[in-house]
Amino acid sequence: MFAYIVRRLLLIIPTLVIILLVNFVIVQAAPGGPVEQAIAHLQGIGGGGVGGAAGEGVSSGSRAVVAWTPS
């Protein structure tokens, strides 16, 4: 039983390394980043980003900056 527990604990290390590697690859493969998106927004280029679809009637392109008023 002790050998089983030790083996399982030692298998945690490569499992965590693989998970970290996969996460790193996914994050690095994603286009752009928050800084690039902010620069594009300030320069007026780009497609509006998340939450701000074209033709939505929101001039800022983001719902986060629009003040919410109760009906």
C-alpha positions in Angstrom: 0.0 0.0 0.0 2.9 2.4 0.8 4.5 1.7 -2.6 1.2 2.5 -4.3 0.8 5.8 -2.5 4.4 6.8 -3.3 4.0 5.8 -6.9 0.8 7.9 -7.2 2.4 10.9 -5.5 5.4 10.7 -7.9 3.0 10.6 -10.9 1.6 13.9 -9.8 4.8 15.7 -10.9 4.7 14.7 -14.6 1.0 15.2 -14.7 1.3 18.8 -13.4 4.2 19.5 -15.9 2.0 18.3 -18.8 -0.9 20.4 -17.6 1.3 23.5 -17.3 2.8 22.8 -20.7 -0.6 22.5 -22.4 -1.9 25.7 -20.7 1.2 27.6 -21.8 0.8 26.4 -25.4 -2.8 27.4 -25.5 -2.2 30.9 -24.0 0.7 31.5 -26.3 -1.3 30.3 -29.4 -4.1 32.8 -28.7 -3.8 35.9 -31.0 -3.1 39.2 -29.3 -3.4 39.9 -25.6 -4.8 42.5 -23.3 -2.1 45.0 -24.1 -2.4 44.6 -27.8 -6.2 44.9 -27.5 -5.9 48.1 -25.5 -3.5 49.6 -28.0 -5.8 48.7 -30.9 -8.8 50.1 -29.1 -7.0 53.4 -28.4 -5.9 53.6 -32.1 -9.4 52.9 -33.3 -8.6 49.7 -35.1 -10.0 46.3 -34.5 -13.4 44.7 -34.5 -14.8 45.8 -31.2 -13.6 42.8 -29.2 -15.6 40.7 -26.7 -19.0 42.0 -25.8 -19.1 44.8 -28.4 -20.5 43.5 -31.6 -20.8 45.8 -34.6 -24.1 47.6 -35.0 -25.0 47.2 -31.4 -25.5 50.9 -30.8 -22.8 51.2 -28.2 -20.2 53.8 -29.3 -17.5 52.6 -26.9 -17.5 49.0 -28.1 -17.6 47.7 -24.5 -20.6 47.1 -22.2 -18.5 47.5 -19.2 -18.2 51.3 -19.5 -21.9 51.9 -20.3 -23.8 53.2 -17.2 -26.6 51.0 -16.1 -29.8 52.8 -15.3 -32.8 51.0 -13.7 -36.0 50.9 -15.8 
